[in-house]
């Protein structure tokens, strides 16, 4: 799960229960989109 909302543990827990499995949240989920955009513009 990425984005700032992933920092809300209640949302992560609710999604996990709804999916019936663990939801992975990276260390800094609010930066995942920026990292991806950087890789795209860098041509990686």
C-alpha positions in Angstrom: 0.0 0.0 0.0 1.4 3.4 -0.9 0.6 7.0 -0.4 0.1 9.0 2.8 -3.0 7.1 3.7 -0.8 4.1 4.3 0.5 5.8 7.4 -3.0 5.4 8.9 -2.8 2.1 10.7 -6.6 1.8 10.9 -7.0 2.0 7.2 -4.2 -0.5 6.6 -5.8 -2.9 9.1 -9.3 -2.5 7.6 -8.0 -3.2 4.1 -6.1 -6.2 5.4 -9.2 -7.6 7.0 -11.3 -6.9 3.8 -8.7 -8.6 1.6 -8.1 -11.5 4.0 -4.4 -11.1 3.9 -1.5 -8.9 5.1 -1.0 -5.6 3.4 2.6 -4.5 2.8 3.4 -0.9 3.6 6.9 0.3 2.7 9.0 2.3 5.2 8.0 5.6 3.6 4.8 5.0 1.7 4.2 8.7 1.1 7.2 8.8 -1.2 6.5 5.8 -3.4 4.8 7.8 -6.1 7.7 10.3 -6.2 10.2 7.5 -6.5 8.2 6.0 -9.3 8.0 9.3 -11.2 11.7 9.8 -10.8 12.5 6.4 -12.3 10.1 7.0 -15.2 11.6 10.4 -16.0 15.1 9.0 -15.7 14.2 6.3 -18.2 14.8 3.4 -15.8 
